[in-house]
Amino acid sequence: MRKAWLNHLLVLSGYFLLTVLFTWPLLLHLTTALPGEGGDSWQYLWNFWWFDQALFGGKSLYFTQAQYYPQGTSLLFHTLSPLNSLLGLPARLLGGYLLAYNFIVLLAGTLSGYGAFLLAREALGKGQNGLPSDLAAFLAGAVFALCPYRSVHLLGHLSLVSTETLPFFALFALRALRRPGWRPALGVALSLLAAALIDWYYPLYMLLLAGFFLLWAASEALLRRRTGRSLLQSAATLAAGILLAGLLLAPLLIPMGREASQAPYLEEPLEFSTAYGADLAAFFIPSPLHPLWGELFRPWSEPFAEGNTAEGIVYLGFVPLILAAVGLWKRGKEGKMWAATAGLFALLSLGPYLKVLNRPTGIPLPDLWLCRLPIIRFTRVPSRYVVLTQLALAVLAALGVRALLRKDARPWRAGGLSFFLLALLLLEYLPIPYPLTPARIPAFYRQLAQTPGDEALLEVPLQKPSSPWYYTRWMLYQTVHGRPSFRGYISRGDPLFPFAGAPLFRQLAQLSPAGDILYDDWRALAGSVLRHYRVGYIVLEKGRLEEEGRLGPARSLVEEALGGRPPAWEDADLLVYRVPEGGEALPFFRLGRGWHEVEERPWGAFRWMERDRAELFVIRPQPGPTTIEFQAVSFLRPRRLEVAWDGKTVASCTVGTALQRCRLQVDLPAGETRLELRAEGYDIPRQAGVGDDPRPLSIGFASIRFRPQE
C-alpha cells in the first residue's frame, strides 16, 4: 500500500514538473504576473475578490452591485468559478490574488494529467498492471495536461484550463457502467458537482459523454446478447450519480432556469456558433505559441475563429495521433470506443457548418441541431468540445504505447522508449517561453483604497470598445479600490448599459454633446444626475482615449458638466475629477430597455421602439403631476400607445403614420419611476414588403420632453 502511494505521489510530482515547464517562466513570477495576455484573466481575479466579499463581507455570491451599479447584475450565468476561488483561498491569504491564480494554474495542470493517468490505467485493464502500463498511462496524462487546447486557453480562460474534472468523470462513469455500485455513483456526482462550480461548459460535456458511454454499452450488450439486467444496473448507477449532482446543484439550477426564460441575451445567434466552430484544418496546424514553428504556421492559424487564438487553435498533435493509430490497430477491441469518442466530439467541435482553411463549405453538421437544444444553446463556442477529443486521444495514445512496450521488455528499454516518446511530445506541444502579463495598478486606485467613502466611480469611455478586454482591467482595479462601478464585464452580461440614456451619461457614452430623442439641458442636469447615482469620481483612462483620439472631447464634456472644475488627479494613466457635494436636486429622465439605436433624420435624432415595449425612467425629487410631450410616428398603420406604471395604464393616445405631437399627463411619486410604453403590436418592414429592414418596428419618436409640475 505504501509503495502504491509513493508511486502516485511520484506521478503527481511528474505532472507538476511538466506543468511548471510548460508555463515557464511563470514559476519565477508567481506573485507579480499571470500567464497570458491579460484580457479575461483579470475577470478571474475579480472572481476571487467577489468570492472573498461574499465569504467575509456577507455579500450575495451570485448577485453583485459592484458592477453595473446601482441596479447590479446577476452572476448566475457568469463564470464565477467558486470552487477555484475556494481552492485558491489559502494562496490568497498567503500571497494575494496573483499567487492564487497561478496556484490554480499549476494545480489544474497537475490534476488534469493525474486524472488522465488514472483513466488510461482503467482503459488498459486490470490485467495490464506493471511498469509498461504505468509508463503508457503517464504518457496519456502528459498528452492531456500539455495539449494545445489547455495552452491556448491559458491565455485568459482559467476556468477552461481547469480540465481536471473531465478525466475523473470519465473514469467514474466507466466504472459505473462496468462495476455498478455506490462508489462510482458518488464519483460521478462529485466530479459533476466540481465541474459545475468551475465552468458550466464541462458539466454539459460530461452529460453528453455519459450518454455516449451508455449508448455504447447498450450496443455492446445487444451485439453480445447479454442480459439487460446488468445494463440496467449500470445505467441506474450512472443515473444515480447524475441525479445526486443535480439535487446538490438545485439551489443554482432553479434560479438559473428562471433567469434563462427571461433573458434572451443569454443566447447568441447561429452566426456566432458558426464563427467559433473549429476549422477542419485546425486539427493539424500547430499552435502559434510554439517557439520553433509557431510563427511559420501563423498565417494559416491566425484566421481561425476570427483571429481568436484561444478558440481557434484545436491542434491535436501528430505524436498522439500516430500513437492513437497504433493503439487502435494493435488493441482495437479496447480502442474502438475511445476512437468513436474522439471522432464524435471532434465532429461536434466543428460547429454548425463545415469550414476548411477558413472557407465555409455550407455543409451542415450535427451541431446545427445540437446547438438549438435547450441549455446546450447557451454554450456558444463549439470548438471547446475538442477537449474531450483530446482526452480520448490521450487514452488511445496510452493503448498505442502499451502495444509498443512488449510484456517481456526490460525496464530500461521500456523506460527509454517512453522517455523518447515523451520528449517527442514535449517538442511538439512546447509553448515556452509562455507570455506573462504583470498586474500593474495605477497609483490613483491604490490611494483611493486608503480613502474613506463608498461613492461610485464613473469610468470613461462608457461604451464597450472594440476589445472587451478593456473593461476587465477595471475589474482588476476594483479588487484594489473596492468602489462600485457603473460598467462591468461578465460572461453572460446584459448588453444594455442602463444609464446611457441619462443626461451626461448619454453624452459620455458617445463622447459628444449631441442630443438624443430626450430634450433636456444635460449641462444643467449633470450635477443632479451625478448626485442621484452617488458618483464620487469621474475617471478618464488617458491611454485608451488618446489611442482613439477622444481624450480632448471627453475632458471637455466632463469639465463642462462640472462647471470648469479642474482634475483632482492626473498622471500618465488617468485623469480624475472629484464630483462636488451638495447642490439643487433637479428632476430628469432617461431611456431604459426596448429602444433601437438612435438614427439621424432631417429634423434630428430619432429612435424606434424595439417591437412593442420600451422603458422610460423619470427621476423626481418631489412627487407631483408630470406632463409627457413627444413627437411620434407609427410604422405602417396607426397604433394605440399606452403609458403604464406599475403594470397599470395611466395614459394613452393614438399615433398615426405621419409625425405628430402628443401630450399626456401622469401623477408620479418622488424618486425613480419606471414607465413602460406599450404599442399595439409591431411589424417587420422586410416581411411587410416595405424596404429591407429586418427589425421589428412599432412607434418611432423624434422627441420626448418631460415637464414636471411642482
N, C-alpha and C positions, 0 to 999 in steps of 0.2 A: 504493500500500500504506500509506504514511504517513498519507494523508488518511483511509483507511478506519479505521485505528487511532484517529485523533483523533475520528472520528465515534462510534466505540464508547465511547471514553472520555467523550465528551460525553453519550451516552445513560446511561452508568453514573452520571455526576455528577447527571444529572437525576433518576434514581430515588433516589439518595442524598438529595437535597434534598427530594423528596416524602416520603420516609420520615421525615426529620427533622421535616417539617411535621406529618405525621400522628401523631407521637409527642410533639409539643410539650407541655410544656416539658422533656422528658427531656434534651435536649442541655445544659441548664443544671445538671443533677444527675447526671452520668454516674457519679460516684464516691460518691454519697450516697443514692441511691434507685433503685428499679427500677419499670418500668411495671406497672400492675395493682393488685391488692388484696392482695398477699402470697400467701396460700394455697399453691398448688403451686409458686409461684415459688421459695420457699425450698428446695424439693426439688432444683431445678436448681442452686442454689448449692452444695448438698451434693454433687451430682454432680461439680462442679468440684473440690471438696475431695477427694472419694474418688479421682478420677482422678489427682490430684497425689500422694495417698498411694500409689497403685499405681505411678505413674511414678517417684517419687523415694524412696519408702519400701519398695519391694519387696513390697507387698501384692498380693493377687489382685484383679484388676479386677472380676471377676464373682462374688465372694463377699466378704461383709463380716461381721466380728464387732463392728463399731462400733455397729450397730443390732441389736436382738433379742439382746443379749448374754446369756449367753456362747455359746449354740449358734450364733449368727449366722444369716445368711439368704442364699440365692442371689439374685443380681442379674441372672440371665439374662433374666427377663421384666420386669425393671424398666426404665423408660425412662431409661437411663443416658446416652444421647446422647454417646458417647465422641468422635465427630467434632467436635461443638460444643465439647467440653472441649479438644480438641487445637487447634482454630482459635482458641479464646479464651485459650490459654496465654500468648502474648506480652502480651496486655492484662492478665492476672492478674499476671504478673511486674512489669508497669509500674505498675498501679494497684489491684490487688486483685480480689476476686470480683464486686463490683458493676460495675466497669468492664468486666470480661469479659462479664458477662451483657448489658449494654447494647450492647457491641460486636457480639455475636451478633444482637441485635435489629435493629440498623442494617444489618448485613451481609446478614441474611436478607431484609429488605425490598428492599434494593438488587438482590441477585441474583435474587430472585423476579421483580421487574419486568424485569430484563435477560433472564432466561430466557424469559419470555413474549414479550418483544420479538422474540427470535430465532425463536421458534416461529411467531409471527404472520408474520414475513417469509418463513418457509418455506411457510406456508399460502398466502400471497399469490402465490407462484410467482416463478421466476427472471425472468420477463419483466415483472415489476411493480416493478423496482428504481427508485430515484429518491426525490425528496423526498416526494411524496404517500404512497408506500408506507412510507417511514420514519416519517412522522408518524402514519399509521394504526397501524403496529406499536408505536410509542411509546405511543399511547393504550391499546392492548391490554395492554401491560405495566403501565400505571397501573391499569387495571381489576383486574388480578390482584393486584398488590402492595398496593393500598389497599383491597381488598374487605373488607366487614364480617366475613367469616369470620376473616380474619387479625387484625382489630382486636379482636374479642371474645376470641379465644384468647390474645391478648397479655395478657389479664388474669391469666394464670397458666400457660399451656402453651407454654413456649419451644420445645419440640420440634415442636409442631404449627404454630407460627409459621414454622418453618424449612421453608417450602414450596419453596425454590429448586430442589430436585432434581426436582420434578414436571414443570415445563416442559422441562427438559433431557432427561428421559427420553422425554417425548412427542416431542420434536424428533428424537432419535436413533432412536426406534422408527419414526417416519415415514420417516426416511432409510434405515433398514434395509429397509423394505418397498419403497421407491421406487428406491433406488440401492444394492443389496446390496454388501457389502464388509466388510473388517476394521475400518475406521474407525467406521462406525455401530455395529457389534457391540461394539467397545470402549467407545463412548459409552454404550450401553445397560448394559453391565456396570458401568461406573464410577458411573453415576447410581443404579443399583440398590444398589450397594455403599454409596455415600454415604448414601442414604436409610435403609438398614438400620442404619447406625451413628448415626442420629439418632432415628428413631422407626419402629417396626415396622409401624405403620398404613400408611405410604406405600408401602413395597415391595409390600404386598398389593394396594393400589390400582393400582400400576403393572402388576402381573401381570394384573389384570382389564382394564386399559386396553389392554395389549398383545394380550390375547386378543380384545378387541373390534376393535381395528385389523386384526388378522389375518383375522377373520371378514368384516369389511367389504371388505378387499382380495380375499378369495376370492369373495365375492358379485359384486363388480365384474368380476372375471376371468370368471366364469361368464356374466354378462349380456353382456359384450362378446366372449365366445367367444375369449378369449386362451388361449395355450398354458399348460399347467400348469408348464412348466419354470421360467419367470421367477418364478411364485408360490412354487415350491419353494425357489428360491434366496433369495427374500425371507424366507420362513419360516425357512430354515436360518440366515440371518444373525441374525434376531431371537432364535431359539432358542440360537444360539451365545453371544450376549451374556448371556442369562439364565442359561445353564449355567455360563458363566465366573464370573458373580456368585455362583451357588450354590456353586461349588467354593471360591471365596475365603471364603465365609461358612460353609463346612462345619464349621470348628472351633467355631462358635457353634451352628449348626443342629442338629448331632448331640446335644450335651448338652441343648439346649432340647427336642428331641423326647423324650428320655429323661425329662426332668423333667415335661413335659406329661402323659405317660402315668401319672405317679404323683401328680399334684397336681390333684384335682378342683376346688379352689377357684379355679383359673385361669379357669374358665368362670362366667358369670353366667346366671341363669335367663332365660327368654324375656321375662318381665315387664320386666327391665332394658332389653333392647333395644327393647321397645315404648315404654317411658317416654322413652328417648333417641333415638327416631326423630324426624325433623323433622316439624313440623306443616305441612300443605299451605299454610295461610295465611301461615306464617312467611316464605315466599319473597318476600312482598310487603309485609311490615310492617317499617318501619325499625328500626335498632338503637337501644336506649335510650341509647347513648353519644353520639348526635347532639346537639350543643349547642342546636339550634333547635327541633327537634320530637321529640327522643328521649323527653322526659317525656310529651308528648302521646300517644304510642303505647305508653307503658309498660304501661298496663292490659291491652293486647292481647298484648304480647310477654312480659311477666313470667311468665305461667303455663307458657310453653313449657319442655319438658324439666324439669318440676318445679321451675321457678324458677332453673335453672342457665343463666345468661346465656351462658356460653361455648359450651354445647352446644345451646341452643335457638334462637339467632339465626342464621338462614341467609339473610338478606335479600340478594337478587341485585342490586337497583337498577334503576330504570326507565330511566335513561340507557343503560346497557349493553343492556338488553332491547330498547329501541327501535332502537339501532344494530344489534343482532344481527338483528332482524327485517328491517331494511333490507338487511343483508348477505345474508340468506337469500333475500330477494326478488330482489335485483339479481344476486347471484352464487350462485345455488342449486347450481350444479354443484360448486363448491368447498365450499359451506357445509353441504351435506346431512350429511356425516359428522360435522361438529362439532355440528350441531343434534342428531343422534342421540346423540352422546357426552354432551352436556349433559342430554338427556332421560333417558338410561339412568341416569346417576349421581344425578340428581335423584330418580328413582324409587327407587333403592336407599337414598337418604338418608332416605326416609320411614319406613323401618323395616318390621317385620313386618306391621303393620296401619295402615291409613289413619286419620289424625286431622285434623280440620278445626276450627280455633278451639278447640283443646284438648278437642274432643269426639270420643271414639272412635266409629268407624263400624262396626268389626268386619269391614271389607273386607280380605281377605288380600292381601299384596303380595309381589313376588319375594324380598324379604329374608327372608321367613318360611322359605323353602327355603335361601337362601344362608347365613343365619346358623347353620345346622346343619351346614355342611360342615366337615371337618377344617381346622384352622388358622384359617379365617375366623371360626369360632365364638368365638375368643378376642378379637375386635375390640371387641365390646360396645356401641359407640356408633355407630349407623348414620348419624346426622346429619352425621358428618365426611366422608362421601362427597361432600358438596356442594362440597368444594374442587375436584374435577375438573369439576363443573358450572360453577364459576366460571372455571376455566381455559378450558374450551371456549367459554364465553360471551365471554371476552376475545378469542379468535381470531375468533369471529363478529362481534364489535364492530369488529375491525380490517377485516374484509371490508366492513362497512357504511360505515365512514369512508372506505375507499378508493373505494367506489362514489360517495360524495358529493363526493370530490375529483376533479374531472374531469382527464383527461390534459392538457388544454391550460390548466389553471388556472395563473395566475401564482403565483410563490412566496409573495407577500404574502397573496394570497387563501387559498391552501392553509394557510398558517401561521395566518392569522386565524381561519379556521373551526376548525382543530384546537385552537387555544388556547381558543376559545369552548366547544367540546365538553369539553375537559379541565377548564375552570372549572366547567361544569355537573356533571361527575363528582365533582370535589373537593367541591362544595357538597353533593351528595347523600350522599357517603360520610363526610364530615368527622366525626372523633371527638374533637376537641380542645375544651378542654384535657384531655389524656389523664391519667387518675388515676395518681398516683405513690405509692409506699409507701417510706418510709425504713426502712433495715435497722438498727433500734435493738437494741443488745446490752446486757442487764443487766450492771451493774458486776461482779457476782459472777463471771460467766463470764470476764470479762477478767482478773480477779485469779486465777482458777483456772488460766488458761492459763500463768501465771507460776509456779505452784506445782508442785514436783516430785511425781511419782506418776502411776499409771495406773489407780487404782481406778475402778470403775463408778459412774455416777450412777443413783439410783433416783428418777425424777420422778413426782410425784403431781399430778393423778389418773392412775391407771394405765389405766383403761378408756377406750376410744375415745369421746370425747364426740360430740355431735350433728354437729359440724363437724370433718371430718378435717384441716382447715387447722391446727387446734391443734397437732397433732403435727409438722407441717412446721416450726413455729417452733423446736422442739427440734433439728431438723436444722440450722437456721441457726445456733443457738448452738453446736452441736457443731463447726462449722467454725472456731470460735474456741478452745474449750477442749480439743477433741480426745479427751475421755474417752469410753469406751464407755457405751452406754445400753441399758436393758432394753427400751425401746419404740422404735418406728420407724414409718416410713411410706413404703412403696414401691408402685410401680404395680400389681404383682400379688402383694401380700403375703399370707402365710398369716394368716387371720383369727384363729387361735388365739394368745392371749398365753400362752406356755408356762409362766410361773411364777405365774399367777393362782391355781393350786391349792396353792401352798406357804404355810406359816404366815407371817403378817404380810403377804405379798404378797396373799393371799386377802382379808384384811381391808381393805387399802388399795385393792384393786380395787373393792370395794363401799362403801368408806368407812363401814364398820360393823363392830363387834366380833362380830357374829353369826357362828356357825359354819357349817360345810358338813357333808357326809357324813363328812368326816375328823374323828375325835375326837382332838384334841391341845390342849395348852396353848400357844397362839400367843405369849403374853407371855413364857413361859419359854424358848421356842424362838427368839424373834426374833433374839437375838444370834448364835446358831449359823447361822441362815439367812443373815443379812447377811454374816457372815464367810465362809461357804461360797461365796457368789456374789460375793465381793470388792467389796462395796458400800462406797464411801468416804463418800458424801454422800447424804442424802435431801433432795430439793428440792421444796418446795411452791410452786406458782405461785399467788400470792395473788389476783391479779386474777381469774383464771378460777374459782378455788374460791369467792371471795366472790360472784361473779355467780350461782353456783349454790347459794349458801347452805351450802357444805360445808367452809369453811375451819376452823371450830371442830372438827367431828368428825375431820378429817384431822390437825389439830395434836394433838388428844388421843390419837389412835391412835399417832402417831409418838413422842410423849413417853412414853406407856405402854410402848412397845416398847423405848425407850432408858433406862428407869428414871428418868424425870423429867429427863433431861438437857436443858438449855436450848438454844435455837438458837445456832449459831455465827455466823450472819449473818442480818440482817433489814433489808429496805428496802421501798420501795413496790412492788417487783416480786416479790420472792422471800422465802421463809422457808427457811433452810438449816440442816440438822442434820449435825454431823460424827459418823460412826459410830466408837465407840471400838474400839481394837485389843485383842486378847487375849481371854481368857475360855474357859470349858469348851466343847468341841465336843460337842453332843448330837445323837443321831440324829433324823431327821424324815422325812416323806414328803409327796408331793404328787401331785395328779392330772395326767394328761397329756392326750393326744387321746382322742377317742371317747366323750365324755360329753355328754348333753343338758344344758340349763340346769337349775340347781337349782330344785326345787319345794318349796313348803311343805305339809307333811302334818300331821295332828293330833299326831303324835309328834315332828315337827321336820322337818329338811331331808331331801330325797330326790332321787336322780338315777337316770335310766335310762341304760344304755349305749346309744350310737348303734349301731344294727344289732347286730353280734355281736362287736365288738372294742373294747377300751378299755385305756388305759395307766395304770399306777401307777408312780411313781418312789420308790425307797427310798434315803435317804442315810444311810450308817453310817460313823462314824469308824473302827470296828474290824469285822473280819469275824466271822461267827457265825450261829447259828440265829435265825430271826425268826418269831414267831407272827402270823398274819393272822387277825383276828376280824372278822366282818361280819354284819349283818342284811340279808337279801336276799329278793326275791320274783321269780318268773318270770312273764312275761306269757303268759296263755292256756293254757300247758301246761308241765309240768316240763321242765327243761333241765339238761344237764350243763355245769358251769362248770370250766374248766381255768385254772390259773395257769402261764404259760410264761415261761421265762427263757432268753435267747439261742436262741430257736426251739425249745426243748425243754420239754415239760410236766413241771413239778416238783411239782405238787399238783393235786387235783381234788375235786369234790363234786357232788351233785345238788341243785338248787334247785327247790322246789315252788312252787305258785301261791298259797300263803299265806306271809306274812312269817315267816322262820325264821332261826335263828342258825347260822353255820358257823364252823369253826375249822380253819385249815390251817397247816402249818409248813414253812418253806423255809430252806435254808442260803444266806446271801448274803455276797458279798465286801465289803471296805471300799470307800468311795466311793459313787458314784451308780449304782444298778442299775435298769434298766427292766424292769418286769414287764408282761406282756400278759395281760389277762383275755379268755378266749375262751368265748363262749356257743355252745350248739348251735343255730344258726340264729336267725332273728328273724321277727316277724310285724308287719303293719301293722293297727292296730285298725279303720281305716275299711274296709279290704278284708276283714277277718275278721268284719265286722258287729257289732263291739263299740265303739260310740261313733263319733265323727267325727274322731278323732286321726289325722293323716296320717303321723305319724312312725314309722319302723321301730323296734320295741322288742323287747328280749330279756329282760334281767335288770335289775332296779332295786335300788338299795342305799339303806338308811336310815342305815347307819353302817359305817365301816371303821376298825378300830384295828390298829396295829402294836405289837407288844411284843418289842423286841429282847432277846435273852438273851446276856449277856456271858459 
